[in-house]
Amino acid sequence: MYHFIINPKSCTGRGIKYWWIVKSELDKREIPYTANFTRHTGHATQIAEQICNSVTGIKNIVILGGDGTFNEVANGITNYKDILLGYIPSGSSNDLARSLKIPKDPVKALSNILKPVKFQYLDHGKITFLGTDIPPRKFACSSGIGFDANVCKESFTSPLKKRLNRFGAGKFTYLLIAIKQIIGHKPVDGTIIVDGVKKDTYKNIFLVSNMIHKYEGGGLLIAPDADPSDRKLTICLVHGLSRLKIFVLLPTILVGKHIYAKGVETFHCSDIEIIMSETMAVHTDGEVAASCSHVKITNIKDQIRMIL
């Protein structure tokens, strides 16, 4: 039995279109399944929890949605050993699918799930919002504080994203908003603690991206050295750069060459604590989770078993 969790509104309706294609294929092959449609923010987490608690044995959960839907499902998983995840991407950015080379075509992605060639155990992280009542949140692809979170925050409410999604170009929303945010974003100072040891206090931190996979923001190669199975976070820290230098740096992110620039530090760790001088937006898998000045990010010991 396959338990589908479907976000019908992902990428301005692409989710429901993909579902009808997938449903037709399932019915044709006489595959048993349940279909669970998300209706509001956080609903995918509730559905995943219900499946974990009510279904005995191995649970085959298939996510049809974007990175945000995958994030919600990951937050609803209660027993990793009993879960086998499949993914049919229908979002606007699909950074997780890009990293794992999951086909864009829903029938091909479904075929891989029904007749898997291999499984992979994948890392995921947890972010704790220290000094607040906000509960911790897991993430599957990336989290970040600062510039990238501001881009996510604006893109969530931007009518531009919906317009571009209609033409299959929603990922360009992040690039256009990024250009706008560079002009208006205010870097702040902060202290970074890595694996329990103070690394440094930095001036004008532009962003701190905590990566499990290589991509975020619709295909930006933020962490070209990231390995999603090494039980480590890959950190990209950008600080002390003028707006002009940021503009010059932006195109290099497309091919991962930004990591060689002055003012950009990348490193691997098991956990990182970030203490900012001011409250800033924080995102998990492209969804703004909170506004906070003090966060701790850890790589979760348990790994997610994925069908690839």
Phi, psi and omega in degrees: 000131177252132180253107182270132171247114192242128171261099186292340183263002181299138181051050175053048173101356178297328182302312182290326176297316178295323181298317180297325176294314181295317180300317179300319180291320178297315180295322180296323181271359180058046179270128177287138182201162167241148180241121182238116184262134176282144183239346181198169178301131180090352184292324179298326176296315180297318180296315180299317178299318181297317179296316180299323186272339187251340182260131180271157178075202180289132179256116175269100181256128179243124181263126173242102184174202180255192181299326180294322177293318177301318179301314181297318179297316178302325179286348179259354181284128183249337180223101187294327184294335183262004187249136172233116187258137168242159185217126173242102188286132176223018181274186181270333181253314175054046181291325178295315179296323179297316180295321184268000180058040175280132184301145175287329181291123185296327179291319178295318179297320178295318180299321177297325181287318183286329178231073187292140175271322180205163174244154176222136176270121188247142175288160165207161187245171175226135178244130180248131183263091188290142179079012179228172175266006182287127181291152177301157181222139176275160171216150185257329186248307182196161167221164181194158176229136180109225188303311184295325177292323177296322177297315178299319182297315181288322182293333181296326182254359186283128174294340179299321181298316180296320180295314181290328178299327180297335180255012180070023184238029184299332182295338180287346176304315183297321181292316181294317179291327178300317179299317178296318183292329178301322181292319187260347184290137180251108177295151179229165178277159180193162179247137181244126177243122186246122180050040176084000181241131180297125178274307179181168169253127188247146174267141172052062175285123180275317176197158168229110179258130182249103194254136166264316179253178187283330193246153163205168176068033176079036174108009176285126184276071186294319186230078184298340181263005183291139176238114186288002181236009186269005181060030179228150167274145171249119187259135171241113183246122180243127185207157171068024182249144176285165178299322179299316180293327177295317178299319179293324183287328189307311181297333182289340179293332181300331182242009175076018182272353181297336185293347179266358184276150174295136182094358177243123177241135174233141179199166180250147178198167176272327176208156180216137176246131184239122180240107182266155180283345178219159176293136181221158177292146178231133179243154170230118181053041175085359178249130180289119184265332185188171165242126191202160177246351186219112182228155172232131182241131180230153171273122184289138183299314181287142178251156179269131178269119185245145171272126178238000000 
